[in-house]
Structures are given as structure tokens and as C-alpha cells.
């Protein structure tokens, strides 16, 4: 992008660099999660954590592969240097959680509560997430890649160095969001339900500008007559 004779660039998001150590199996599968539990260097494979209560728990250098997270309570949990691969579930509660250096791969989730959460150096690649609640969350160095987000809610969220690559955003709500270096050019299908005025600080392509023109005109109260 060129402005006033100067080439302007978008600051790229820093991707997580997760290097897991040799992991141990989780021996307490039957007992489930514990509030404020401490989980370090563990690998959970096809474990059903549905309905578990892991509020305030800490996961460090962990891998959760094809685990079930239906109604799993992980409010205010800390997930650090970890991989969540193929997880699935409805109603997972991660409100107020902290995710740093995390890869979320090929997830199938619905109604995930991440409101008030902090995401830093997070990669969301592949999969589909319905009704993702990121209201008032803080996202820094986050990449959404090759995934489908259905009616995600970024209301009041702060987004800094966030990239959307080869994604679909269906019915997204950006109401009251604040953006800096947010790159939307890689979105292959974008439908903004609310909050088009919050795109200040984002970068879009010329084609996307054409597609968003009706929503922008409506926001400005413009009437377009032939």
C-alpha cells in the first residue's frame, strides 16, 4: 500500500514456536481435571474431559490430541507452550483464560467462551468454530489460518498484529473492537454482521472494499441510487 509516496506495510504477527519436550501420559484420566490443577509435560490422547472442572488450572508444555471438551470448565486457566490438536466440544468455558504460545489445530468447537481472555502468539489452523465468543478479549500476534469461523463475536476486543489467512468469517461482529495491524486480506469469504465501523486499523484488499461498500454506506447513512 502506497500513501503520500511512501510504501506502508502491515506488521506481521509473530507465530508461536512450540517445541514440546518428551511427554508423559496422563495417569489420572479417571479422576478428571481439578480446579487450579498443575499439568506439566503431559500428553492427553482421546481423553473425554467433558463436564470437567479445571478452573484456574495451568497447562505447560502439554499436548491434547482429539480430546472431548464438551462443557469443560477452564475459566481463568493458563495454557502455555502447548498444542491442542483435533479437540472437539460444545460450550467449552475458557473465559478469562490466558493462552500464550499455543497451536489450536483442526478443532471442531461450538459456543466456546473466550470472553475476557488474553491470547498471545496463538495459531488457529484448520477446523471450524461456531459462535466463538471473544468479547473484550485481547489478541496479540494471533493467526487464523485455513479455518471457518461462524458468527464469531469480537465485540469490544483489542486486536494487535492479527492475521486472517485463507479463512471464512461468517456473520462476524466487530462492534466496539479496536484494531492495529489487523490483516484481513487473506479472508476468502467475509460477512460482517455488525461493527464495520471498527475496521479502522485493519487492512483489506481492493476487492474486499468493493464487497463491503454496501455495509459501509449503510453505516454512514448513505443512499446509493442508480
WOHU-V301548 format. One record per residue. N is the residue number from 1. RES is the residue in one small letter. PSI is psi in whole degrees, -180 to 180 (999 if undefined). Layout:
# WOHU-V301548
N	RES	PSI
N	RES	PSI
This chain:
# WOHU-V301548
1	x	132
2	x	131
3	x	129
4	x	40
5	x	3
6	x	142
7	x	119
8	x	142
9	x	163
10	x	130
11	x	125
12	x	147
13	x	143
14	x	120
15	x	154
16	x	148
17	x	82
18	x	118
19	x	96
20	x	140
21	x	-178
22	x	125
23	x	154
24	x	151
25	x	157
26	x	113
27	x	-20
28	x	41
29	x	-43
30	x	-31
31	x	-17
32	x	-173
33	x	157
34	x	141
35	x	137
36	x	23
37	x	158
38	x	113
39	x	116
40	x	124
41	x	36
42	x	151
43	x	120
44	x	120
45	x	120
46	x	42
47	x	134
48	x	105
49	x	15
50	x	132
51	x	1
52	x	157
53	x	98
54	x	34
55	x	132
56	x	7
57	x	160
58	x	126
59	x	120
60	x	127
61	x	51
62	x	159
63	x	123
64	x	114
65	x	120
66	x	36
67	x	155
68	x	130
69	x	35
70	x	120
71	x	28
72	x	130
73	x	108
74	x	31
75	x	136
76	x	19
77	x	160
78	x	121
79	x	113
80	x	135
81	x	51
82	x	163
83	x	130
84	x	106
85	x	118
86	x	21
87	x	155
88	x	151
89	x	167
90	x	135
91	x	24
92	x	130
93	x	105
94	x	28
95	x	134
96	x	10
97	x	165
98	x	121
99	x	119
100	x	130
101	x	64
102	x	140
103	x	122
104	x	108
105	x	131
106	x	44
107	x	149
108	x	94
109	x	155
110	x	136
111	x	34
112	x	130
113	x	106
114	x	22
115	x	137
116	x	7
117	x	165
118	x	121
119	x	123
120	x	127
121	x	69
122	x	135
123	x	123
124	x	106
125	x	128
126	x	177
127	x	-173
128	x	133
129	x	120
130	x	138
131	x	50
132	x	122
133	x	104
134	x	29
135	x	135
136	x	15
137	x	164
138	x	120
139	x	123
140	x	126
141	x	58
142	x	135
143	x	125
144	x	120
145	x	121
146	x	29
147	x	166
148	x	123
149	x	117
150	x	118
151	x	51
152	x	146
153	x	108
154	x	22
155	x	123
156	x	7
157	x	160
158	x	121
159	x	123
160	x	126
161	x	64
162	x	131
163	x	139
164	x	115
165	x	122
166	x	43
167	x	167
168	x	129
169	x	107
170	x	119
171	x	37
172	x	145
173	x	114
174	x	17
175	x	123
176	x	7
177	x	152
178	x	130
179	x	144
180	x	123
181	x	49
182	x	119
183	x	109
184	x	4
185	x	-25
186	x	4
187	x	121
188	x	-20
189	x	115
190	x	124
191	x	109
192	x	114
193	x	-40
194	x	153
195	x	25
196	x	-27
197	x	-16
198	x	2
199	x	-4
200	x	128
201	x	-8
202	x	163
203	x	130
204	x	167
205	x	167
206	x	-39
207	x	-40
208	x	-36
209	x	-42
210	x	-43
211	x	-32
212	x	-7
213	x	-45
214	x	-42
215	x	-39
216	x	-39
217	x	-41
218	x	-39
219	x	-37
220	x	-5
221	x	23
222	x	144
223	x	130
224	x	115
225	x	141
226	x	999
